[in-house]
């Protein structure tokens, strides 16, 4: 991995880790639905400007069903679920529960392909479940009203990402940038009717406007560009490393900016979830190095 690729990887991890901090502040102030509609709409306009600059068409008429599916499961649903969960859970917990997505992905892939899970995957799933239990079982947040629903919503959001990922692997009909761009417009359309039922909780302050801008332009628009550039540079498998780094940044920003306590259960639960994810995805730094060397040979 080159220095430039490593810088992109760390930047992407920090950006997506910071997104949970922004959601934790923005959701109670503006309302989860209004916050997420603003997020995807801003990202859509940003990516539209980039698409125009790069002359990258969407071909909406040919792929609108595809964009709607990706927009629903990769943006609209998980964003709304995390927004709801952020009314109760800490940024650290949100980011760690988000890291269970590959665990769900393994289960979905096995069901999709009707293939039994191997021992490594089963061990990873067991570790993931144990990690989630450590994370939430010793946290005071579980004593708050609605905490159980918030935790379930976060896990459901991670499940949505897994559904979208497995679908994208099987579909492969649209290039990655168009997926990002088209799905943002689709997510905007899907969330809009929900906004009629759940309007903004209050008029946004200057600080909330800044948070919305950061979520939409940086944490979504710029992050997608970084992610797809990273895949082009080092491949999809090494890019999975971002999954392991997001909880570290999410926990750090929650502690640094929001003064969230970081207990032993947060660190232990996060570490066990990440270890389980590494087993399920087959992540190995040595294996990734060998693959890179073979690709450059």
C-alpha positions in Angstrom: 0.0 0.0 0.0 1.4 3.4 -1.0 1.6 6.4 1.3 -1.2 8.1 -0.7 -3.5 5.0 -0.4 -2.7 4.8 3.3 -3.6 8.5 3.7 -6.9 7.9 1.8 -7.7 4.9 4.0 -7.1 6.8 7.3 -8.9 9.9 6.0 -12.0 7.8 5.0 -12.0 6.0 8.3 -11.8 9.3 10.2 -14.6 10.8 8.1 -16.9 7.9 8.5 -16.0 7.6 12.2 -16.8 11.3 12.7 -20.2 10.9 11.0 -21.5 9.1 14.1 -20.5 12.0 16.2 -22.4 14.4 13.9 -25.4 12.2 13.9 -25.4 12.0 17.7 -25.5 15.8 17.9 -27.8 16.5 14.9 -30.5 13.9 15.3 -31.8 15.1 18.7 -31.7 18.8 17.5 -33.2 18.5 14.1 -34.9 15.1 14.2 -33.6 11.9 12.5 -35.7 12.1 9.4 -34.9 15.8 8.6 -31.2 15.3 9.3 -30.9 12.3 7.0 -33.0 13.9 4.2 -30.7 16.9 4.2 -27.7 14.6 4.3 -28.6 12.5 1.2 -29.9 15.5 -0.7 -26.7 17.5 -0.2 -24.7 14.5 -1.1 -26.8 14.0 -4.3 -26.2 17.6 -5.4 -22.5 17.4 -4.6 -22.1 14.1 -6.6 -24.2 15.6 -9.4 -21.7 18.5 -9.7 -18.8 16.0 -9.7 -20.6 13.8 -12.3 -21.1 16.8 -14.6 -17.4 17.8 -14.2 -16.3 14.2 -15.1 -19.0 13.6 -17.7 -20.3 10.6 -15.9 -24.0 9.9 -16.9 -26.5 8.2 -14.6 -28.6 6.4 -17.3 -31.5 6.8 -14.9 -34.1 5.3 -17.3 -32.2 2.1 -17.6 -31.2 1.6 -14.0 -33.8 3.4 -11.9 -34.9 0.1 -10.2 -31.3 -0.6 -9.3 -30.7 2.9 -7.9 -33.9 2.6 -5.8 -32.8 -0.7 -4.3 -29.3 0.5 -3.5 -30.7 3.8 -2.3 -33.2 2.1 0.1 -30.8 -0.5 1.6 -27.5 1.4 1.4 -28.7 4.9 2.5 -32.3 5.6 3.3 -33.1 2.8 5.7 -29.7 2.5 7.5 -29.4 6.3 7.8 -32.9 6.6 9.3 -32.3 3.7 11.7 -28.9 5.1 12.9 -30.6 8.6 13.2 -33.3 7.1 15.5 -30.7 5.1 17.5 -28.6 8.3 17.9 -31.4 9.7 20.1 -30.3 7.2 22.8 -26.9 5.6 22.0 -23.4 7.1 22.1 -21.3 7.7 19.0 -18.9 5.0 20.1 -21.6 2.4 20.4 -23.2 3.4 17.1 -19.8 3.0 15.3 -19.1 -0.4 16.8 -22.5 -1.8 16.0 -22.0 -0.5 12.5 -19.0 -2.8 12.3 -21.2 -5.9 12.5 -22.2 -5.4 8.9 -19.8 -8.0 7.5 -21.1 -10.5 10.0 -24.6 -10.0 8.6 -23.2 -10.1 5.1 -21.7 -13.6 5.7 -25.1 -14.9 6.9 -26.9 -13.3 3.9 -24.3 -14.6 1.4 -24.6 -18.1 2.8 -28.4 -18.0 2.6 -28.2 -16.4 -0.9 -25.8 -19.1 -2.2 -27.3 -21.9 -0.1 -23.9 -22.8 1.1 -23.0 -23.9 4.7 -20.8 -21.7 6.8 -17.3 -22.9 7.4 -15.6 -23.1 10.8 -13.8 -19.7 10.5 -17.0 -17.9 9.6 -18.9 -19.5 12.5 -16.2 -18.6 14.9 -16.2 -15.0 13.6 -20.0 -14.8 14.1 -19.7 -16.2 17.6 -17.1 -13.6 18.4 -19.3 -10.8 16.9 -22.3 -11.8 19.0 -20.0 -12.0 22.1 -18.6 -8.5 21.4 -22.0 -7.0 21.0 -23.1 -8.6 24.3 -20.0 -7.1 26.0 -20.6 -3.7 24.5 -24.2 -3.3 25.5 -24.5 -5.6 28.5 -22.3 -3.5 30.7 -23.3 -0.1 29.5 -25.6 2.2 31.5 -27.4 3.2 28.3 -29.3 -0.1 28.4 -31.1 1.2 31.4 -32.5 4.2 29.5 -36.1 4.0 28.0 -36.0 2.8 24.4 -32.4 1.6 24.6 -33.4 -1.9 23.4 -35.1 -0.5 20.3 -32.1 1.8 19.6 -29.7 -1.2 19.7 -32.0 -3.2 17.5 -32.2 -0.3 15.1 -28.4 0.0 14.8 -28.1 -3.8 14.2 -30.9 -3.5 11.6 -29.0 -0.7 9.9 -25.9 -2.8 9.7 -28.0 -5.6 8.2 -29.3 -3.2 5.5 -25.7 -2.4 4.5 -25.1 -6.2 4.2 -28.1 -6.6 2.0 -27.0 -3.8 -0.3 -23.4 -5.2 -0.4 -24.5 -8.6 -1.4 -27.0 -7.3 -4.0 -24.3 -5.0 -5.5 -21.9 -7.9 -5.9 -24.5 -10.0 -7.7 -25.9 -7.2 -9.8 -22.7 -5.5 -11.2 -24.7 -3.6 -13.8 -23.7 -0.1 -12.9 -20.2 1.3 -12.3 -19.4 2.3 -8.7 -19.5 6.1 -9.1 -23.0 6.0 -10.7 -24.1 3.7 -7.9 -23.1 6.3 -5.3 -24.6 9.2 -7.3 -27.9 7.5 -8.3 -28.5 6.0 -4.9 -28.3 9.4 -3.3 -31.1 10.8 -5.5 -33.1 7.6 -4.9 -32.6 7.9 -1.1 -33.7 11.5 -1.2 -36.9 10.5 -2.9 -37.5 7.6 -0.5 -37.0 9.7 2.6 -39.1 12.7 1.5 -42.5 11.1 2.2 -41.4 10.2 5.7 -40.4 13.8 6.3 -44.0 14.8 5.8 -44.9 12.7 8.8 -41.9 13.6 10.9 -41.0 17.3 10.1 -37.9 19.0 11.6 -38.0 19.1 15.4 -36.8 22.7 15.4 -35.4 25.4 13.2 -31.7 24.6 12.6 -29.1 26.7 14.3 -25.8 27.7 12.5 -24.1 24.8 14.3 -26.7 22.3 13.1 -26.4 23.7 9.5 -22.7 23.1 9.7 -23.2 19.5 10.9 -25.7 18.8 8.1 -23.2 20.2 5.6 -20.4 18.0 7.0 -22.6 14.9 6.9 -23.9 15.5 3.4 -20.8 16.8 1.6 -17.9 15.4 3.5 -19.2 12.2 5.2 -21.2 11.1 2.2 -20.2 12.8 -1.0 -16.4 13.1 -0.4 -16.3 9.8 1.5 -17.8 8.0 -1.5 -15.2 9.5 -3.8 -12.4 8.5 -1.5 -13.8 5.0 -1.1 -14.1 4.3 -4.8 -10.6 5.7 -5.5 -9.3 3.4 -2.7 -10.9 0.4 -4.4 -9.3 1.4 -7.7 -5.9 1.8 -6.0 -5.7 -1.3 -3.7 -8.7 -3.4 -4.5 -11.9 -4.2 -2.7 -10.5 -6.7 -0.2 -7.8 -4.3 1.3 -10.4 -1.5 1.3 -12.3 -3.6 3.9 -9.7 -2.4 6.4 -11.9 0.7 6.8 -14.4 -1.5 8.6 -11.9 -2.1 11.4 -10.8 1.5 11.7 -14.2 3.3 11.8 -15.0 2.2 15.4 -11.6 3.5 16.6 -12.3 6.9 15.2 -15.9 6.9 16.2 -15.0 6.1 19.8 -12.2 8.7 19.8 -14.3 11.5 18.5 -17.1 10.7 20.8 -14.7 10.8 23.8 -12.8 13.9 22.5 -15.7 16.1 21.3 -18.8 14.8 23.1 -17.1 13.8 26.3 -18.5 10.3 26.1 -17.1 7.9 28.7 -15.1 5.0 27.3 -15.4 2.0 29.7 -13.6 -1.3 29.6 -16.7 -2.9 28.0 -16.5 -0.4 25.1 -12.9 -1.3 24.3 -13.3 -5.0 24.9 -16.6 -5.2 23.0 -15.3 -3.2 20.1 -12.1 -5.3 20.0 -14.1 -8.6 20.0 -16.5 -7.4 17.3 -13.6 -6.3 15.1 -11.8 -9.7 15.6 -15.0 -11.5 14.6 -15.4 -9.3 11.5 -11.7 -10.0 10.6 -12.4 -13.8 10.8 -15.6 -13.5 8.8 -14.1 -11.4 6.0 -10.9 -13.5 6.0 -8.9 -10.3 6.7 -5.1 -10.9 7.0 -2.5 -8.2 6.7 0.0 -10.8 5.3 -2.5 -12.1 2.8 -3.3 -8.6 1.6 0.4 -7.9 1.2 0.9 -11.1 -0.9 -2.1 -10.2 -3.1 -0.7 -6.7 -3.7 2.7 -8.1 -4.6 1.1 -10.6 -7.0 -0.9 -7.9 -8.6 2.2 -5.8 -9.2 4.4 -8.7 -10.4 
